[in-house]
C-alpha cells in the first residue's frame, strides 16, 4: 500500500469511505434533474405565453400593464431560480 501509486490509494480510500455510493447516487440525481428540466420547459413556455397574452389584453383594455409585467417578471425569476 505504501508503494502503490496515488491513484490506486485514492481509489481504495474512496471505496472504504463509501463515497463510491455517494457518487453513483449523485449521477443518478443529475440525470433525474436533467429529465425534469426538459419536462418543465413546455410548462414554462406555456406560462410565459399566457402572461404575455394577459399583458396584451390588459394593455388593450386598460392601458396599464405594469402589474402584469411585474407578474411576468416574478414568474420568470421563479423559473430561473428553479423553485
Secondary structure per residue as TSV (DSSP state, phi and psi in degrees):
chain	resnum	aa	ss	phi	psi
A	1	X	-	360.0	-39.9
A	2	X	T	-67.1	-27.4
A	3	X	T	-98.4	0.8
A	4	X	S	-71.2	150.2
A	5	X	-	-65.2	158.0
A	6	X	H	-57.4	-40.2
A	7	X	H	-62.6	-39.0
A	8	X	H	-70.2	-40.0
A	9	X	H	-65.1	-40.5
A	10	X	H	-63.2	-43.4
A	11	X	H	-59.5	-45.5
A	12	X	H	-64.7	-42.5
A	13	X	H	-62.0	-43.7
A	14	X	H	-66.1	-36.9
A	15	X	H	-66.1	-44.2
A	16	X	H	-67.6	-38.8
A	17	X	H	-74.9	-15.7
A	18	X	T	86.1	12.7
A	19	X	H	-75.3	-14.3
A	20	X	H	-63.2	-44.3
A	21	X	H	-63.9	-42.4
A	22	X	H	-58.9	-46.9
A	23	X	H	-63.8	-39.1
A	24	X	H	-63.9	-45.1
A	25	X	H	-67.7	-33.6
A	26	X	H	-63.3	-42.4
A	27	X	H	-65.7	-39.6
A	28	X	H	-62.1	-42.7
A	29	X	H	-63.7	-41.6
A	30	X	H	-60.1	-41.0
A	31	X	H	-64.5	-42.1
A	32	X	H	-64.2	-43.2
A	33	X	H	-62.8	-37.7
A	34	X	H	-64.4	-43.7
A	35	X	H	-63.1	-43.0
A	36	X	H	-63.4	-41.3
A	37	X	H	-62.0	-39.1
A	38	X	H	-66.9	-35.9
A	39	X	H	-73.7	-28.4
A	40	X	H	-75.7	-23.9
A	41	X	H	-58.0	-49.7
A	42	X	H	-61.2	-36.8
A	43	X	H	-63.9	-44.4
A	44	X	H	-63.9	-41.5
A	45	X	H	-61.7	-44.6
A	46	X	H	-62.1	-43.8
A	47	X	H	-60.9	-44.9
A	48	X	H	-63.0	-41.0
A	49	X	H	-64.8	-41.7
A	50	X	H	-59.1	-48.5
A	51	X	H	-65.5	-35.0
A	52	X	H	-62.4	-44.1
A	53	X	H	-64.1	-41.2
A	54	X	H	-61.8	-39.3
A	55	X	H	-62.0	-44.5
A	56	X	H	-63.0	-46.4
A	57	X	H	-63.7	-41.4
A	58	X	H	-63.9	-39.5
A	59	X	H	-64.6	-38.4
A	60	X	H	-66.6	-40.4
A	61	X	H	-94.6	-31.6
A	62	X	T	-116.6	-25.2
A	63	X	S	82.4	-5.0
A	64	X	-	-113.0	115.6
A	65	X	-	-116.1	3.9
A	66	X	H	-61.5	-45.9
A	67	X	H	-65.2	-40.1
A	68	X	H	-71.2	-32.8
A	69	X	H	-61.8	-41.5
A	70	X	H	-65.2	-39.6
A	71	X	H	-60.7	-43.4
A	72	X	H	-63.0	-41.2
A	73	X	H	-63.1	-44.4
A	74	X	H	-62.7	-41.4
A	75	X	H	-61.3	-44.9
A	76	X	H	-63.8	-42.7
A	77	X	H	-65.6	-39.6
A	78	X	H	-62.2	-44.8
A	79	X	H	-68.4	-36.4
A	80	X	H	-68.0	-31.0
A	81	X	H	-82.4	-11.8
A	82	X	T	82.4	15.9
A	83	X	-	-82.1	360.0
